[in-house]
């Protein structure tokens, strides 16, 4: 049984350095609402009715999902994610053309 909770507070930090992550996304999947953390990595959000999960993400870090009842006044440590794929960009230029054609 999940008790109704009016708001969620927390802080998002880098798991390795413990430095705050400004601009980390805090997102409620059902209502598709959320916000970003402030300069200190902190957030304080009202919980939309019916929400049972909160998702925390930041570019270059692994996304984490928590149950609403798990989050009260929490420090969330995001792990850096470095599995980047190779990107190859090619262009074809016709002889004498000043720009690439495709």
Backbone bond lengths (Angstrom), bond angles and torsions (degrees), N, CA, C in turn:
res aa  C-N    CA-C-N  psi(-1)  N-CA   C-N-CA  omega(-1)  CA-C   N-CA-C  phi
1 X - - - 1.452 - - 1.521 108.44 -
2 X 1.316 115.50 126.69 1.458 121.26 -179.92 1.524 109.17 -98.99
3 X 1.312 115.98 124.14 1.460 120.28 178.86 1.522 110.01 -80.32
4 X 1.303 115.88 145.01 1.465 120.46 178.55 1.527 109.17 -64.59
5 X 1.300 115.93 137.86 1.447 121.52 -178.28 1.522 107.42 -132.93
6 X 1.314 117.91 130.85 1.451 119.95 -174.57 1.521 113.66 -78.67
7 X 1.332 117.37 -32.95 1.465 119.02 179.22 1.526 110.64 -152.94
8 X 1.322 113.77 163.46 1.459 121.75 178.94 1.521 107.60 -124.63
9 X 1.324 116.19 132.93 1.460 122.32 176.68 1.509 109.29 -120.35
10 X 1.309 115.57 149.34 1.450 118.88 176.37 1.505 112.03 -177.09
11 X 1.312 114.58 -176.43 1.456 122.38 179.65 1.518 107.16 -140.33
12 X 1.333 116.99 139.13 1.462 122.23 179.63 1.527 107.66 -112.25
13 X 1.347 115.11 126.15 1.464 120.94 -178.49 1.522 110.63 -131.12
14 X 1.330 115.86 161.37 1.460 122.64 172.32 1.525 107.38 -71.78
15 X 1.328 117.74 130.24 1.464 121.80 -176.70 1.531 112.19 -63.75
16 X 1.322 118.21 -31.42 1.467 121.12 -177.85 1.527 112.80 -82.27
17 X 1.322 116.64 -46.81 1.467 120.67 -173.38 1.520 113.87 -98.04
18 X 1.331 116.99 -16.27 1.471 123.53 -175.25 1.536 112.56 63.94
19 X 1.337 117.06 16.01 1.464 121.01 175.60 1.528 109.05 -80.18
20 X 1.346 117.65 145.05 1.470 120.37 -179.69 1.527 111.76 -66.35
21 X 1.339 115.41 147.46 1.458 121.61 177.95 1.527 109.25 -106.67
22 X 1.323 115.69 99.32 1.466 121.60 178.28 1.520 109.28 -73.03
23 X 1.325 117.14 131.10 1.453 121.86 177.23 1.520 114.30 89.70
24 X 1.333 118.06 8.95 1.469 120.26 175.29 1.528 108.19 -64.73
25 X 1.325 117.05 141.17 1.465 122.13 -177.66 1.525 110.48 -86.68
26 X 1.326 115.74 129.14 1.459 123.72 173.39 1.519 104.67 -111.94
27 X 1.333 117.47 121.47 1.462 121.32 -167.30 1.522 111.31 -135.98
28 X 1.332 116.81 134.66 1.464 123.12 173.59 1.526 107.56 -99.70
29 X 1.353 118.90 112.28 1.465 121.72 -173.23 1.534 115.65 -61.38
30 X 1.316 119.36 -41.02 1.467 120.57 -176.30 1.526 112.74 -68.22
31 X 1.313 116.20 -48.98 1.467 120.24 -177.40 1.521 112.32 -85.49
32 X 1.342 116.04 -10.07 1.469 121.86 -178.28 1.523 112.30 55.21
33 X 1.309 115.17 41.22 1.458 121.15 176.99 1.519 108.85 -121.69
34 X 1.314 115.85 162.94 1.452 119.63 178.61 1.506 110.95 174.39
35 X 1.318 114.94 -164.87 1.459 121.47 -178.81 1.519 108.28 -160.32
36 X 1.316 115.26 -178.73 1.463 121.45 178.07 1.524 109.22 -115.60
37 X 1.330 115.42 154.72 1.465 120.01 178.27 1.530 110.20 -72.33
38 X 1.330 115.79 155.79 1.462 121.17 179.36 1.531 110.29 -83.17
39 X 1.319 117.26 -171.10 1.468 122.21 -176.42 1.525 112.85 -62.06
40 X 1.320 117.45 -24.96 1.460 122.04 178.29 1.533 111.82 -92.66
41 X 1.343 117.34 5.27 1.460 121.71 -179.83 1.521 113.24 78.37
42 X 1.334 117.45 13.18 1.465 121.69 -175.14 1.519 112.10 -96.19
43 X 1.339 115.39 154.17 1.451 121.87 174.52 1.522 109.49 -144.33
44 X 1.316 115.61 152.94 1.466 123.80 176.63 1.522 105.33 -148.89
45 X 1.342 116.62 104.59 1.457 121.20 -172.48 1.519 111.70 -125.14
46 X 1.335 116.64 141.12 1.469 119.12 171.04 1.529 109.12 -71.55
47 X 1.325 116.20 142.33 1.462 120.78 -179.93 1.526 109.15 -89.15
48 X 1.334 117.69 120.54 1.466 120.46 177.06 1.534 110.76 -64.40
49 X 1.324 117.62 149.23 1.465 120.82 179.10 1.529 111.85 -57.60
50 X 1.319 116.47 137.26 1.451 122.14 176.02 1.516 115.50 86.22
51 X 1.322 117.55 -8.95 1.470 119.75 -179.21 1.519 110.33 -72.06
52 X 1.335 115.47 138.81 1.455 120.84 177.35 1.523 112.26 -124.64
53 X 1.342 116.22 -8.09 1.459 120.09 -179.50 1.522 110.97 -136.39
54 X 1.323 113.82 157.49 1.460 121.70 173.05 1.528 106.62 -133.62
55 X 1.327 116.60 139.00 1.457 122.33 -178.35 1.530 108.15 -116.14
56 X 1.332 116.34 135.92 1.460 122.08 -178.54 1.526 107.99 -122.65
57 X 1.345 116.21 126.47 1.462 119.80 -179.22 1.523 111.08 -143.49
58 X 1.330 114.32 158.39 1.457 121.63 177.83 1.523 106.67 -157.07
59 X 1.318 117.77 139.93 1.460 121.95 -177.98 1.529 109.95 -56.94
60 X 1.342 115.77 128.55 1.455 120.89 179.40 1.515 114.31 88.84
61 X 1.347 117.03 2.68 1.458 122.00 -178.82 1.530 109.83 -128.02
62 X 1.328 116.23 153.63 1.461 121.53 177.54 1.533 109.79 -71.31
63 X 1.336 116.97 132.19 1.464 122.81 178.54 1.522 109.36 -72.58
64 X 1.344 116.28 141.78 1.461 121.70 177.32 1.522 109.51 -124.29
65 X 1.332 116.03 145.35 1.464 122.31 177.52 1.520 108.20 -122.40
66 X 1.345 115.91 136.21 1.458 122.07 -179.31 1.517 109.42 -127.84
67 X 1.326 116.51 151.59 1.452 121.33 169.33 1.517 108.75 -74.53
68 X 1.327 117.63 144.59 1.462 121.91 -179.42 1.522 111.19 -54.85
69 X 1.328 117.26 -39.11 1.459 120.16 -178.29 1.529 113.01 -69.59
70 X 1.351 118.04 -14.42 1.464 122.21 177.90 1.528 111.75 -83.27
71 X 1.323 116.85 -21.26 1.460 121.49 -172.60 1.527 109.47 -105.54
72 X 1.318 116.24 117.93 1.460 120.10 175.80 1.520 108.08 -126.83
73 X 1.307 116.67 -74.44 1.459 121.93 172.69 1.518 104.51 -133.57
74 X 1.308 115.94 87.27 1.444 123.16 -162.99 1.515 112.04 -120.28
75 X 1.331 116.26 144.78 1.456 121.12 168.78 1.525 106.87 -101.51
76 X 1.314 115.55 120.30 1.464 122.12 -177.70 1.520 108.10 -102.53
77 X 1.329 116.38 121.46 1.465 122.12 179.19 1.519 108.94 -100.86
78 X 1.333 116.53 116.03 1.466 121.04 177.99 1.520 109.66 -94.87
79 X 1.328 115.13 135.92 1.462 121.40 179.21 1.527 110.73 -89.04
80 X 1.341 117.40 133.53 1.468 119.58 175.54 1.525 110.07 -59.17
81 X 1.315 116.15 142.53 1.457 122.45 -179.39 1.520 107.32 -122.88
82 X 1.320 116.55 117.18 1.462 119.59 -173.02 1.520 113.31 -119.76
83 X 1.312 118.07 29.88 1.469 120.12 179.19 1.530 109.90 -91.85
84 X 1.323 114.81 77.76 1.459 120.95 -179.82 1.520 109.75 -91.56
85 X 1.331 116.79 143.02 1.452 121.82 178.14 1.521 109.97 -96.83
86 X 1.315 115.66 152.24 1.451 121.54 178.89 1.524 110.08 -67.99
87 X 1.317 116.74 139.26 1.453 122.90 176.97 1.524 107.69 -123.05
88 X 1.343 116.18 122.60 1.460 121.59 -179.72 1.524 108.26 -112.74
89 X 1.334 116.13 127.46 1.461 121.71 178.28 1.520 107.64 -114.17
90 X 1.339 115.83 127.28 1.454 121.00 -179.73 1.528 109.18 -127.11
91 X 1.315 115.15 151.38 1.461 120.75 175.55 1.522 108.75 -137.08
92 X 1.320 115.79 150.13 1.462 121.45 177.52 1.523 107.23 -116.44
93 X 1.313 115.27 128.43 1.462 120.15 -179.66 1.513 108.54 -120.62
94 X 1.321 115.75 125.48 1.463 119.98 175.02 1.529 108.57 -71.59
95 X 1.309 115.87 146.59 1.443 119.75 -177.93 1.527 110.83 -58.77
96 X 1.311 115.75 128.60 1.465 121.32 179.65 1.507 114.95 86.31
97 X 1.329 117.97 -8.87 1.477 120.58 -179.95 1.530 109.05 -80.74
98 X 1.338 117.24 137.24 1.467 119.79 -177.88 1.532 113.19 -76.47
99 X 1.324 118.64 -16.05 1.468 121.58 -178.97 1.526 110.61 -132.76
100 X 1.317 115.85 161.58 1.465 120.66 177.57 1.521 109.44 -68.98
101 X 1.339 116.95 144.73 1.460 121.86 -177.92 1.525 112.31 -91.23
102 X 1.320 118.29 -34.28 1.462 121.66 178.41 1.507 109.80 -139.18
